[in-house]
Amino acid sequence: MRSDASEVYRRYLSAVMLHGHAGARACDLGATDLYALNILQLSGAMSPGALSERTGLTTGPTTRLIDRLEQAGYVRRVPDPDDRRKIVVEPVAGPADLDRVMAPAREKIGEILRGYGPEQLDVLFDYFTRAAAAYQEAAEDLRAM
């Protein structure tokens, strides 16, 4: 293994986080708002309680987060199909700002990925899949402490 592997990886993670923060600011969102929106877009509609669990926020901040995302046009509250006394939060197409803001990074990463062969891409995407699960599990472990 490379002697600078840890440093290279930490620089990568920092760059991803800094881009997320900058992208959120460019869309008048907070970083947590953007990450919560990403959770909703990837997982689909969920209850505020489930979103609270996934983000690690308590119920009060989660309610305010949903308010901000709804006001910005990224989500809407709809009746829970299983219990109309409850609501679920579902993502909507939202303003084009987010796609516009994220497009340059997507294009640059796309250029990088096009430089790899199919077998290399298989390894990269296997890593992304397995690392995402490992980070999710580690986050859950930290919250349980």
Secondary structure, 3 states (H helix, E strand, C coil): CCCCHHHHHHHHHHHHHHHHHHHHHHCCCCHHHHHHHHHHHHHCCECHHHHHHHHCCCHHHHHHHHHHHHHHCCEEEEEECCEEEEEEEEECCCCCHHHHHHHHHHHHHHHHHHCCCHHHHHHHHHHHHHHHHHHHHHHHHHHHC
